[in-house]
Amino acid sequence: MGGPPAILDREAAGIVLDAIRSQVAFREWALGACAVMADHVHVVVGVRDDPDPSDLLRVFKAYASRALNIQCARPRAGAWWTQSGSKRRLRGDGHVLAAIRYVREQSRPLALWVMAVD
């Protein structure tokens, strides 16, 4: 990043959530949960064919950035996201459900979507 990190407000968080949900629907993936925080995003998504998680991260960042650039002033750093990001495969229903619960229990998300579990 070339400056201070981008901090999202509630409006920008809604834009990010909508962009992620749009891509999930378009690609026929299964969204388990998404929490948009002021400075990061948690996503639990099921996909076919076990692609590289880096590809999923790239898709989410690209489409969220595109939507933010259209609807919001660009951040001073010039980028919405850092170059990296945490990503991991979740093996088995137990791990997926635990991840969904983790996202659901985030403290003070600006935007939140969670599929029904339990």
C-alpha positions in Angstrom: 0.0 0.0 0.0 1.2 3.5 -0.7 -0.5 5.2 2.2 -2.8 4.6 5.1 -5.1 1.6 4.9 -8.6 2.1 3.6 -11.2 2.1 6.3 -14.7 1.2 5.1 -17.9 2.8 6.4 -21.3 1.1 6.5 -22.2 2.3 3.0 -18.9 0.9 1.5 -19.3 -2.3 3.5 -22.7 -2.8 1.9 -21.2 -2.3 -1.5 -18.5 -4.9 -0.8 -21.1 -7.4 0.5 -23.3 -6.8 -2.6 -20.3 -7.3 -4.9 -19.3 -10.6 -3.2 -22.9 -11.9 -3.2 -23.2 -11.0 -6.9 -20.0 -12.9 -7.9 -21.1 -15.9 -5.8 -24.4 -16.0 -7.6 -22.9 -15.4 -11.0 -20.4 -18.2 -10.6 -22.9 -20.5 -8.9 -20.9 -20.8 -5.7 -22.4 -21.3 -2.3 -22.0 -18.4 0.2 -21.9 -19.6 3.7 -21.2 -16.3 5.4 -19.7 -12.9 4.8 -18.8 -10.2 7.4 -17.4 -6.9 6.2 -15.5 -5.1 8.9 -14.0 -1.6 8.7 -10.6 -2.9 7.6 -11.1 -6.5 6.4 -13.6 -9.1 5.2 -14.4 -12.6 6.2 -15.9 -14.9 3.5 -16.9 -18.6 3.7 -17.7 -19.9 0.3 -18.2 -23.3 -1.3 -17.0 -23.9 -4.8 -16.8 -26.7 -7.3 -13.6 -28.3 -8.5 -11.4 -27.2 -5.5 -9.7 -24.2 -7.1 -6.7 -22.4 -5.6 -8.0 -20.2 -2.8 -5.8 -17.4 -4.2 -8.0 -17.3 -7.2 -11.1 -16.8 -5.1 -9.4 -14.1 -3.1 -8.5 -12.3 -6.4 -12.1 -12.5 -7.7 -13.5 -11.1 -4.5 -11.0 -8.3 -4.3 -11.3 -7.4 -7.9 -15.1 -7.2 -8.0 -15.4 -5.5 -4.6 -12.8 -2.9 -5.7 -14.6 -2.3 -9.0 -17.9 -1.6 -7.2 -16.2 0.6 -4.6 -14.4 2.6 -7.3 -17.7 3.3 -9.1 -19.6 4.3 -6.0 -17.0 5.7 -3.5 -14.0 8.1 -3.5 -10.8 6.1 -3.9 -8.8 5.7 -0.7 -5.7 7.8 -0.3 -3.5 4.8 -0.6 -4.9 4.2 -4.1 -5.9 0.6 -3.3 -8.8 -0.8 -1.2 -6.9 -4.0 -0.2 -3.4 -5.1 0.8 -1.7 -7.4 -1.7 -2.1 -10.5 0.4 -4.9 -12.0 2.5 -5.6 -15.0 4.6 -7.2 -17.9 2.7 -7.6 -21.5 3.6 -9.5 -24.6 2.5 -12.1 -25.9 4.9 -12.2 -29.7 4.8 -15.4 -31.3 6.0 -18.8 -30.0 7.2 -17.6 -29.5 10.7 -14.9 -27.1 9.7 -17.3 -25.2 7.4 -19.9 -24.9 10.1 -17.3 -23.7 12.6 -16.1 -21.1 10.1 -19.7 -19.9 9.5 -20.2 -19.5 13.2 -16.9 -17.6 13.5 -18.0 -15.2 10.9 -21.5 -14.8 12.4 -19.9 -14.0 15.8 -17.6 -11.2 14.6 -17.7 -8.1 16.8 -19.4 -5.1 15.1 -19.5 -6.0 11.4 -20.6 -3.2 9.2 -22.3 -5.6 6.9 -23.2 -9.3 7.5 -24.8 -12.1 5.6 -25.0 -15.7 7.1 -26.8 -18.7 5.8 -29.0 -20.5 8.2 -27.1 -23.1 10.2 -27.6 -25.2 13.4 
